[in-house]
Amino acid sequence: MIYKKRRVRTYRVILWMAVCLSSMLSVTMIVPGLLVKKIPAADPAASHISTNGLTQGQEEGLMIPVYLTKKEAVETVPLEQYVKGVLAAEMPVEFELEALKAQAMAARTYVVRRVLDKDTSNVPVSDALVTDTTSHQAYLNEQELREQWGSAYENNMAKIDRAVTETKDLILTYEHKPINATFFSTSNGYTENSEDYWDGVIPYLRSKPSPWDIKLSPKYKETLTLSYKTVLQKLELPSISKTSGIKVQQQTAGHRIKTVTIGGKSFSGREVREKLGLASSQFDWKWVGSQIEFTTYGYGHGVGLSQWGANGMAKEGKSAADIVTYYYTGISIEKAANFVKTT
């Protein structure tokens, strides 16, 4: 009788321990420095979910925190979703598919490089990697794209999805390192050497002919008229002679102005472009009464991939790989997964 009672008590203890263990496994357990959580079985019907209207896998992989300047908030999205938002914001959706694919690879490379370098420069908050502006890469989320595209949203997004999906995980490298994949809208017929606009020679950012821009881009030639007083203020000059006040001293390999003398003061073409708000550092000028009329050729800094040039190449049957290896000298195309965890 005593033996049976002890056996019953033993069974009760074992049962109590089993119940406790089961309860512990069904809740989150917190151990110093570690968070362990029971994960429910995957639902096959939920293998893909939608965030901001763009598809992502259950394993999100690399996440990109983007600072939204108008909302003053951070939106964190998966890498491929971020590339879709950049592609939609940076390149006209009407462009050829291969041009869009080239831009997608450049956009993905740009942000992967920032991740690897832990580069948060020009970001106003500590918990973001990039902004949604051209200080980094323009970016639009689903709400913004729906407002911009209206009834064309579904068709446009299908094209963006295809361009990103067909280049998924692909980035541009030089000597097995992600490149600084700079790009711009429209060339003046040539791209620019890196050292002619920024400091330092970058071997894959070399000047190349880009004749497609001249034929296709509506931004190839623009005119900006400024008052004489405005030019003096922006360039911090006392006066400019109408007859000999502006003289080009040197040109770059990309046929832009390298140095120019204005009012007896020397400027780089980039300085004049940025101070006066010109579209390009290749420009002509003429006096119109008390105003100066500047005519520019090309749109943007001119270094790297020309978007309108890429579209011109695609129209001629060139592939995305043809386009990026043309504008970025000596590069390779590799998987981002070789450098960061993307899935």
C-alpha positions as CSV (number, residue, x, y, z in Angstrom):
1,M,0.0,0.0,0.0
2,I,2.8,2.4,0.9
3,Y,4.6,1.4,-2.4
4,K,1.5,2.2,-4.4
5,K,1.1,5.7,-2.8
6,R,4.7,6.5,-3.6
7,R,4.2,5.4,-7.2
8,V,1.1,7.6,-7.6
9,R,3.0,10.6,-6.1
10,T,5.9,9.9,-8.5
11,Y,3.5,9.8,-11.5
12,R,1.9,13.1,-10.4
13,V,5.4,14.7,-10.1
14,I,6.3,13.5,-13.6
15,L,3.0,14.8,-15.0
16,W,3.4,18.2,-13.3
17,M,6.9,18.5,-14.8
18,A,5.6,17.6,-18.3
19,V,2.9,20.3,-18.1
20,C,5.4,22.9,-17.0
21,L,7.8,22.0,-19.8
22,S,5.0,22.2,-22.4
23,S,4.0,25.6,-21.1
24,M,7.5,26.9,-21.3
25,L,7.9,25.8,-24.9
26,S,4.7,27.6,-26.0
27,V,5.7,31.0,-24.8
28,T,8.7,33.3,-25.4
29,M,11.6,32.5,-23.1
30,I,14.0,35.4,-22.3
31,V,17.5,34.5,-21.4
32,P,20.1,37.2,-20.8
33,G,21.3,38.4,-24.2
34,L,19.0,36.0,-26.1
35,L,15.4,36.0,-27.2
36,V,14.0,32.6,-28.1
37,K,10.6,32.3,-29.5
38,K,8.5,29.3,-30.6
39,I,7.8,29.7,-34.3
40,P,4.5,28.4,-35.6
41,A,4.5,26.1,-38.6
42,A,4.5,27.9,-41.9
43,D,1.2,28.4,-43.6
44,P,1.7,27.4,-47.3
45,A,-1.1,29.8,-48.3
46,A,0.9,32.7,-46.8
47,S,4.3,32.0,-48.4
48,H,4.2,35.5,-49.8
49,I,2.8,38.6,-48.1
50,S,2.4,42.2,-49.4
51,T,4.1,45.2,-47.8
52,N,3.3,48.5,-49.4
53,G,1.8,46.6,-52.3
54,L,5.0,45.0,-53.3
55,T,5.6,41.2,-53.0
56,Q,8.2,39.8,-50.6
57,G,9.1,36.4,-49.4
58,Q,8.5,35.1,-45.9
59,E,12.3,35.3,-45.3
60,E,12.8,39.0,-45.8
61,G,16.6,39.1,-45.8
62,L,18.4,42.4,-46.1
63,M,16.2,45.3,-45.0
64,I,16.8,48.9,-46.1
65,P,15.7,51.7,-43.7
66,V,14.7,54.7,-45.9
67,Y,14.1,58.2,-44.5
68,L,11.0,59.7,-46.0
69,T,11.7,63.4,-46.1
70,K,8.1,64.7,-46.4
71,K,6.8,62.5,-43.6
72,E,10.0,62.8,-41.5
73,A,9.7,59.1,-40.8
74,V,11.7,55.9,-41.5
75,E,10.3,53.2,-43.7
76,T,12.1,49.9,-43.6
77,V,11.7,47.6,-46.6
78,P,13.3,44.5,-48.1
79,L,16.1,45.1,-50.6
80,E,14.3,44.1,-53.7
81,Q,11.2,46.2,-52.7
82,Y,13.5,49.1,-52.2
83,V,15.0,48.6,-55.7
84,K,11.5,48.7,-57.1
85,G,10.7,52.0,-55.4
86,V,14.0,53.5,-56.7
87,L,13.5,52.2,-60.2
88,A,10.0,53.7,-60.4
89,A,11.2,57.0,-59.0
90,E,14.5,57.3,-61.0
91,M,13.7,56.2,-64.5
92,P,10.6,56.7,-66.7
93,V,8.5,53.5,-66.7
94,E,8.0,54.0,-70.5
95,F,11.7,53.1,-71.0
96,E,12.7,49.8,-72.6
97,L,12.8,46.8,-70.3
98,E,16.6,46.3,-70.7
99,A,17.2,49.9,-69.7
100,L,15.1,49.4,-66.6
101,K,17.0,46.3,-65.8
102,A,20.3,48.1,-66.1
103,Q,19.1,50.8,-63.8
104,A,17.8,48.2,-61.3
105,M,21.3,46.7,-61.1
106,A,22.9,50.1,-60.6
107,A,20.3,51.0,-57.9
108,R,20.8,47.7,-56.1
109,T,24.6,48.1,-56.2
110,Y,24.5,51.6,-54.8
111,V,22.6,50.6,-51.7
112,V,24.5,47.3,-51.1
113,R,27.7,49.3,-51.2
114,R,26.4,51.6,-48.6
115,V,25.4,48.7,-46.4
116,L,28.9,47.2,-46.6
117,D,30.6,50.5,-46.0
118,K,28.1,51.3,-43.2
119,D,27.7,54.6,-45.0
120,T,25.0,56.8,-43.5
121,S,26.3,60.1,-44.8
122,N,23.8,62.8,-45.6
123,V,21.0,61.1,-43.6
124,P,19.4,63.3,-41.0
125,V,18.5,60.5,-38.5
126,S,20.6,57.7,-37.0
127,D,18.3,54.8,-37.8
128,A,18.2,55.2,-41.6
129,L,20.6,54.2,-44.3
130,V,19.4,56.4,-47.2
131,T,16.9,59.2,-47.9
132,D,14.2,59.1,-50.6
133,T,15.9,62.0,-52.4
134,T,18.5,62.4,-55.1
135,S,21.0,63.0,-52.3
136,H,21.1,59.2,-52.4
137,Q,18.5,57.6,-54.7
138,A,15.0,58.9,-55.3
139,Y,12.5,56.4,-53.9
140,L,8.7,56.2,-54.0
141,N,6.5,53.8,-52.0
142,E,3.2,52.3,-53.1
143,Q,1.0,55.1,-51.9
144,E,3.1,57.7,-53.7
145,L,3.2,55.6,-56.9
146,R,-0.6,55.0,-56.9
147,E,-1.1,58.8,-56.6
148,Q,1.4,59.4,-59.4
149,W,0.3,56.7,-61.8
150,G,-3.5,56.5,-61.0
151,S,-5.2,53.9,-63.1
152,A,-1.9,52.9,-64.8
153,Y,-0.5,51.7,-61.5
154,E,-1.1,47.9,-62.0
155,N,0.4,47.9,-65.6
156,N,3.4,50.1,-64.6
157,M,4.2,48.1,-61.5
158,A,4.1,44.9,-63.5
159,K,6.8,46.2,-65.7
160,I,8.9,47.4,-62.7
161,D,8.4,44.1,-61.0
162,R,9.6,42.3,-64.1
163,A,12.8,44.4,-64.4
164,V,13.7,43.9,-60.8
165,T,12.8,40.2,-60.7
166,E,14.8,39.4,-63.8
167,T,17.9,41.1,-62.2
168,K,17.2,39.8,-58.7
169,D,20.3,39.8,-56.4
170,L,22.6,41.1,-59.2
171,I,25.1,43.9,-58.5
172,L,28.0,45.5,-60.4
173,T,31.5,44.9,-59.2
174,Y,35.1,45.9,-59.9
175,E,37.8,43.6,-58.7
176,H,35.2,41.8,-56.7
177,K,33.9,44.9,-54.9
178,P,30.6,46.7,-55.4
179,I,31.2,49.8,-57.5
180,N,30.0,53.3,-56.9
181,A,27.3,53.0,-59.4
182,T,26.6,56.6,-60.2
183,F,24.0,57.5,-62.9
184,F,22.4,60.6,-64.3
185,S,19.6,61.6,-66.7
186,T,21.2,62.8,-70.0
187,S,24.7,63.3,-71.3
188,N,25.9,66.0,-73.7
189,G,27.0,63.2,-76.1
190,Y,29.7,61.9,-73.7
191,T,30.0,60.7,-70.1
192,E,32.5,62.2,-67.8
193,N,35.7,60.9,-66.1
194,S,35.2,60.8,-62.4
195,E,38.1,63.1,-61.6
196,D,36.7,65.8,-63.9
197,Y,33.7,66.2,-61.7
198,W,34.7,64.7,-58.3
199,D,38.0,64.2,-56.7
200,G,40.0,61.0,-57.6
201,V,40.4,58.7,-60.5
202,I,37.9,55.8,-60.4
203,P,38.9,53.2,-63.1
204,Y,35.4,52.1,-64.0
205,L,34.1,55.7,-64.3
206,R,35.6,56.6,-67.6
207,S,34.4,59.0,-70.3
208,K,32.4,57.2,-73.1
209,P,30.6,58.5,-76.2
210,S,26.8,58.5,-75.6
211,P,25.2,59.8,-78.8
212,W,21.7,58.4,-78.1
213,D,21.0,61.2,-75.6
214,I,21.3,63.9,-78.3
215,K,18.6,62.2,-80.4
216,L,16.2,61.0,-77.7
217,S,16.3,63.1,-74.5
218,P,14.0,66.1,-74.1
219,K,16.5,67.3,-71.5
220,Y,19.5,67.4,-73.8
221,K,19.3,71.1,-74.4
222,E,17.8,73.7,-71.9
223,T,18.0,77.5,-71.5
224,L,18.1,79.3,-68.2
225,T,18.0,83.1,-68.0
226,L,19.3,84.9,-65.0
227,S,19.5,88.6,-64.1
228,Y,23.0,90.1,-64.0
229,K,22.5,90.9,-60.4
230,T,21.6,87.3,-59.6
231,V,24.7,86.0,-61.3
232,L,26.9,88.4,-59.3
233,Q,25.3,87.4,-56.1
234,K,25.5,83.6,-56.7
235,L,29.1,83.8,-57.9
236,E,30.1,86.4,-55.3
237,L,31.5,88.8,-57.8
238,P,31.7,92.6,-58.0
239,S,31.1,92.8,-61.7
240,I,31.3,91.0,-65.1
241,S,32.4,92.6,-68.3
242,K,30.0,92.1,-71.2
243,T,32.8,91.8,-73.7
244,S,35.4,89.6,-72.0
245,G,34.0,88.7,-68.6
246,I,33.5,85.0,-69.2
247,K,36.2,82.8,-70.7
248,V,36.5,79.0,-70.8
249,Q,40.1,77.9,-69.8
250,Q,39.9,74.1,-70.1
251,Q,37.5,71.4,-71.2
252,T,37.2,67.9,-69.8
253,A,37.4,64.6,-71.7
254,G,33.6,64.6,-71.7
255,H,33.5,67.9,-73.6
256,R,32.3,69.9,-70.6
257,I,33.8,73.0,-69.0
258,K,36.6,72.1,-66.6
259,T,37.6,75.6,-65.7
260,V,36.2,79.0,-66.6
261,T,37.1,82.6,-65.6
262,I,34.2,84.8,-64.8
263,G,34.7,88.4,-63.7
264,G,38.4,87.7,-63.3
265,K,37.7,84.8,-60.9
266,S,38.4,81.1,-61.7
267,F,35.7,78.5,-61.3
268,S,35.3,74.8,-62.1
269,G,32.5,73.9,-64.4
270,R,30.9,72.0,-61.6
271,E,31.0,75.1,-59.3
272,V,29.3,77.3,-61.9
273,R,26.7,74.6,-62.5
274,E,25.9,74.2,-58.9
275,K,26.0,77.8,-57.9
276,L,23.8,79.0,-60.8
277,G,21.5,75.9,-60.8
278,L,22.4,74.9,-64.4
279,A,21.4,71.5,-65.8
280,S,24.9,70.7,-66.9
281,S,28.6,71.8,-66.7
282,Q,28.6,72.2,-70.5
283,F,27.0,75.5,-71.3
284,D,27.1,78.5,-73.6
285,W,26.0,82.0,-72.6
286,K,24.9,85.3,-74.2
287,W,23.9,88.7,-72.8
288,V,20.3,89.7,-73.3
289,G,20.0,93.3,-72.1
290,S,20.7,93.2,-68.3
291,Q,20.3,89.4,-68.2
292,I,22.6,86.4,-69.1
293,E,21.1,83.5,-71.0
294,F,22.8,80.1,-70.3
295,T,22.2,77.2,-72.7
296,T,23.1,73.8,-71.3
297,Y,23.8,70.5,-73.0
298,G,22.9,67.4,-71.0
299,Y,21.2,67.0,-67.6
300,G,23.1,65.9,-64.5
301,H,26.7,65.4,-63.4
302,G,27.6,63.2,-66.4
303,V,29.5,60.4,-64.5
304,G,28.5,56.8,-64.9
305,L,25.4,55.4,-66.6
306,S,23.3,57.8,-68.7
307,Q,19.7,56.9,-68.4
308,W,18.6,58.2,-71.8
309,G,21.7,56.6,-73.3
310,A,20.8,53.3,-71.7
311,N,17.3,53.6,-73.3
312,G,18.9,54.3,-76.6
313,M,21.1,51.3,-76.4
314,A,18.1,49.1,-75.4
315,K,16.2,50.4,-78.4
316,E,19.0,49.1,-80.6
317,G,18.7,45.7,-79.1
318,K,21.4,45.8,-76.4
319,S,20.9,43.9,-73.2
320,A,21.1,45.2,-69.7
321,A,24.5,43.5,-69.3
322,D,25.6,45.2,-72.5
323,I,24.5,48.6,-71.2
324,V,26.1,48.4,-67.7
325,T,29.4,47.0,-69.0
326,Y,29.5,49.8,-71.6
327,Y,29.0,52.7,-69.2
328,Y,31.0,51.1,-66.3
329,T,34.4,50.2,-67.7
330,G,35.9,46.7,-66.8
331,I,33.2,45.7,-64.4
332,S,31.6,42.3,-63.6
333,I,28.1,41.3,-62.6
334,E,27.9,39.2,-59.4
335,K,25.3,38.2,-56.8
336,A,24.7,40.5,-53.9
337,A,24.4,37.3,-51.8
338,N,28.2,36.9,-52.2
339,F,28.6,40.0,-50.0
340,V,25.5,40.3,-47.8
341,K,22.7,38.1,-46.7
342,T,19.9,38.9,-49.1
343,T,17.4,36.1,-48.3
